[in-house]
Amino acid sequence: MHMKPATAKISSVALKHNIREIKRKAPNSKIIAIVKANAYGHGVVFVSSAIEQMVDCFGVARLEEALSLRSNGITKPILLLEGFFSEKDLPIIAVNNIQTIVHNREQLTALQRAEVPNQIKVWVKVDTGMHRLGVSLEQTDEFYRLLQDCPNVDKNIGFVSHFSRADELDCGYTEKQLADFLRVTQDKQGERSIAASGGILFWQESHLDWIRPGIIMYGISPNNTPSKEYGLIPVMTLTSSLIAVRDHKKGEPVGYGGRWVSEKDTKIGVIAIGYGDGYPRDMPSGTPVYVNGRRVPIVGKVSMDMLTVDLGADSQDQVGDEVILWGKELPIEEIAQIGGVLSYELITKLTPRVLTEYID
Ligand SMILES: *Cc1c(COP(=O)(O)O)cnc(C)c1O
């Protein structure tokens, strides 16, 4: 008897395939590989080491994430996508070859005041319409000039912006964001970057000098279309196993609240994964899981450590058999859509209890 608990199987072959596919889609752009949030739940050290030779820079959201990459031997440049959070971070950033975005006046002032051992490479974040972070179109010139005049700043200043609706193909907003970005940066030296996954897949003209792939590196679409359509392979297969197969009588309920009641005699499979592992509690009855080559529906509420499926009366499934919650066999985009969540959330909300297995 062997029952394996919730395990995320991570494929470096799939990861490298996706990077090659991204390079094929954007052959003239350098790559900032986005590995924030533990590489979207895939394991930041494994992912970064596996692809370091294929990419030009890494992107993270927190200084701690950048320093963890450095202490694990990553030497390529690292970009702080939200910039630094404290003036005290600047000397650390400088000596660790970390680059920073500058998106507000407080960061600019801190850079002007800081004492650092060497110049820091910065990117001006331009707000072209997301209206979350960034310098306004009108202020871009002034920020650029002030940064150029700042002795702590490397004169090779870059420009970044971010699309808010890149997955909508005909709303007109992306074209406007791109045109504004090109306009305010056109007479300046620096390299430019605006495309994340949506821009890379859907807006060829937005690729520019640097692309910033996140979710598509992991073989997942930025929208609800299964990623296979874009030539990508899911890097993660989320698995667990059957820990019980039980005869179940017609008319009997399953699980908390007894909301789902079987309309026939059947076999119920109990799978060792639940919301304590990050599988959403809200997934409705009917959501598929993949067992022994077929889909079977979740029935009853997802609990903390387990969920239940209707295996069918003729099921031959055994305790210990592997179950796939999402992966190549069962697109995560489909699961996300059923749950009314984003694929991004599903992968980043897995908890530390889920084991990680690097399969190739
Ligand atoms: C997270 C992030 C990305 C990657 O986005 P995806 O949609 O996952 O490709 C790119 N740029 C910035 C600034 C980000 O914060």
The ligand as a MOL file (V3000), in Angstrom:
LIG
                    3D

  0  0  0     0  0            999 V3000
M  V30 BEGIN CTAB
M  V30 COUNTS 15 15 0 0 0
M  V30 BEGIN ATOM
M  V30 1 C 3.8160 39.8400 -12.7070 0
M  V30 2 C 4.3170 40.7900 -13.7350 0
M  V30 3 C 4.5720 40.3630 -15.0570 0
M  V30 4 C 4.2140 38.9950 -15.5640 0
M  V30 5 O 2.8490 38.9370 -15.8510 0
M  V30 6 P 2.2150 37.6580 -16.5660 0
M  V30 7 O 0.8360 38.0540 -16.8950 0
M  V30 8 O 2.2770 36.5490 -15.5760 0
M  V30 9 O 3.0640 37.3860 -17.7590 0
M  V30 10 C 5.1440 41.2750 -15.9200 0
M  V30 11 N 5.4200 42.5370 -15.5420 0
M  V30 12 C 5.1620 42.9910 -14.3010 0
M  V30 13 C 5.4810 44.3860 -13.9450 0
M  V30 14 C 4.6090 42.1350 -13.3540 0
M  V30 15 O 4.3520 42.5840 -12.1220 0
M  V30 END ATOM
M  V30 BEGIN BOND
M  V30 1 1 1 2
M  V30 2 1 2 3
M  V30 3 2 2 14
M  V30 4 1 3 4
M  V30 5 2 3 10
M  V30 6 1 4 5
M  V30 7 1 5 6
M  V30 8 2 6 7
M  V30 9 1 6 8
M  V30 10 1 6 9
M  V30 11 1 10 11
M  V30 12 2 11 12
M  V30 13 1 12 13
M  V30 14 1 12 14
M  V30 15 1 14 15
M  V30 END BOND
M  V30 END CTAB
M  END
